[in-house]
Amino acid sequence: MEIRNATFGPFSTNCYLVWPDPAHATLIDAGYLPEAIAAKARSLGLHIDAILITHGHGDHMLGAEVLRQMLGCPLYYPERDLPYATGEFLGETYPVPQPDHLLRGGERLELCGLEIDVLAVPGHTPGHLAFRIGDDLFAGDCLFYDSIGRTDLEGGDTETLYRSLASLLELPAETRVHPGHGPGTTIGREREENPFLAGL
């Protein structure tokens, strides 16, 4: 399996192209500059066949509907975060996503030759999802290198986030974490070194 990260926007939001086959890829998160995301895929010889969104904050999803229409591929979206898809984010307007599939966590998806476990990890937002593909975890804004997701935005809840983090720490130590912002890490590294996770 191959993974390529591209970072866009004022919050340096990560989006990920994931593929086992050189022709077909899954895109995880689609924030700023959808045309640039599509161009990145083309430069790698990829066709995006599915879009997965970890949560409903604009920096992770405001390009999703543009890409869905541009590429004609299905959009998978966290059901509980639909209320946050208002069409406006920090003064920018965007097409409201029209998901083809709504996810709540607990699903197993088979997309583009990948088996993807959908994990419910609420707290940063009520519907936040993480996507586990083998030893790789696409964590959105739940877990970061040396940090965790904020809970001071609408719908955030600190106690709920910590329950989600505790569930992630049960994953194998070698699990590679691909966060929504910043560098990658591993579950083992964060279990041992992340100051926000002491005592979990």
Secondary structure, 3 states (H helix, E strand, C coil): CEEEEEEECCCCEEEEEEEEECCEEEEECCCCCHHHHHHHHHHCCCEEEEEECCCCCHHHHCCHHHHHHHHCCCEEEEHHHHHHCCCEECCEECCCCCCCEEECCCCEEEECCEEEEEEECCCCCCCCEEEEECCEEEEECCEECCEECCCCCCCCCHHHHHHHHHHHCCCCCCCEEEECECCCEEHHHHHHHCHHHCCC
